[in-house]
Amino acid sequence: MKKLLLKNKDQMIKLIYFDFNFWRIDILRLSLGFSNISYDYVRVPREEWINQKDNFPFGQLPVMIVNNNKYAHTHSLAKFCAIQANLYDNDKFKSLIIDQVLDWANEITNKIAPSIRAAMREKNIEKSNKLRKIFIKNDLFQWFGYLEKLFEKSSKNKQFFTDKFSIADITAWRVIYWFWSGTLDQIKPDFLEKFPFLQKFFQKMSKYEDFTKLKEYQDITS
């Protein structure tokens, strides 16, 4: 994969997201930070988003600006940042593994999203609780089971998904952290015990010094 040479200020990467941490933006920040690639980071307050939405591709965040051009969609941005940071893979089959982890992250997010929207946008806690129970029953263990099987099959060293640190590991860690952290109602951290390979992966990643020393990691976990 060929990197884009960013030589001047206009070519510096600018990342834009809402004013809270979330995996969609964090995997970009962590990838760039890991390889000491400079970037600007702009947080948009939620209350200002409605007035700015039409200025962004697809009316969504995250957005990345390079060479005064705006780009969107998590998977596309993640792949770009990973290539810049040497965290993607030239092997076509290993790159498929990486892409599957990115797509898994998006899929499980879409599965839990209705229960989040019910609470955050609709302010309907009763509806949110019901939807969260349905998600836990039908999707939580099934989709983490999918990731467990992918890791078990693809990782020989049982440390990284492709046996070399990549954006797949950053993404899996960040989404696992989201579900494990206790910030999602009704989902207890001990759910991870049902997935021994992922649990060990998560524990190793959380002690991987080259990763945990990043200011982005500290911001996410503080």
Residue pairs with C-beta under 8 A, 6 or more apart in sequence:
1 83
1 88
1 89
1 90
2 83
3 83
3 84
3 86
4 11
4 66
4 84
6 12
6 13
6 37
6 66
6 84
10 67
10 68
11 66
11 67
12 38
12 39
12 40
12 66
13 32
13 37
13 38
13 39
13 40
13 64
13 65
13 66
13 81
13 84
14 39
14 40
14 41
14 42
14 64
14 65
14 66
15 25
15 28
15 29
15 39
15 40
15 41
15 42
15 62
15 63
15 64
16 41
16 42
16 44
16 56
16 61
16 62
16 63
16 64
16 65
17 24
17 25
17 41
17 42
17 43
17 44
17 61
17 62
17 63
18 43
18 44
18 45
18 46
18 49
18 61
19 43
19 44
19 45
19 46
20 43
21 219
21 220
22 178
23 105
23 109
23 171
23 174
23 175
23 178
24 61
24 62
24 74
24 109
25 61
25 62
26 174
26 216
26 220
27 74
27 78
27 81
27 105
27 167
27 170
27 171
27 174
28 62
28 64
28 77
28 78
28 81
29 39
29 41
29 216
30 170
30 174
30 211
30 214
30 216
30 217
30 220
31 78
31 81
31 82
31 84
31 85
31 87
31 167
31 170
32 38
32 39
32 81
32 84
32 85
33 214
33 215
33 216
33 217
34 85
34 87
34 170
34 210
34 211
34 214
35 84
35 85
35 86
35 87
37 84
37 85
44 52
44 61
49 61
53 59
56 63
56 70
56 72
57 63
57 70
57 71
57 72
58 72
58 73
60 72
60 73
61 72
62 72
62 74
62 77
63 70
63 71
63 72
64 70
64 71
64 72
64 77
64 80
64 81
65 71
71 77
71 80
74 102
74 105
74 106
75 99
75 102
75 103
75 106
78 102
78 167
78 171
79 88
79 99
79 102
79 167
81 87
81 167
82 88
82 98
82 166
82 167
85 167
87 165
87 166
87 167
87 170
88 95
88 98
88 166
88 167
89 95
89 98
89 162
89 164
89 166
91 162
94 162
94 166
97 150
97 154
97 161
97 162
97 168
98 161
98 162
98 166
98 167
98 168
100 150
101 147
101 150
101 161
101 168
101 171
101 172
102 167
102 168
102 171
104 143
104 146
104 147
104 150
104 172
104 175
105 171
105 172
105 174
105 175
107 143
108 139
108 143
108 144
108 175
109 175
111 135
111 139
111 143
112 132
112 135
112 139
112 140
112 184
114 131
114 135
115 128
115 129
115 131
115 132
115 134
115 135
116 128
118 124
118 125
118 127
118 128
118 131
119 125
119 128
119 185
122 128
128 185
129 185
129 186
132 184
132 185
132 186
132 187
133 186
136 186
136 187
140 179
140 187
140 191
141 191
141 194
144 179
144 191
144 192
144 194
144 195
144 198
145 195
147 172
147 195
147 198
148 195
148 197
148 198
150 161
151 158
151 161
151 172
151 197
151 198
151 201
152 197
154 161
154 162
155 161
155 162
155 163
155 197
155 201
156 163
157 163
158 197
158 200
158 201
159 201
159 204
160 166
160 168
160 169
161 168
161 169
161 172
162 168
165 208
165 210
165 211
169 201
169 205
170 211
172 198
172 201
172 205
173 201
173 202
173 205
173 206
173 211
174 220
176 192
176 198
176 201
176 202
177 202
177 220
177 221
178 184
179 187
179 191
179 192
180 189
180 191
180 192
180 202
181 189
182 188
182 189
192 198
192 199
192 202
193 199
205 211
206 212
211 217
212 218
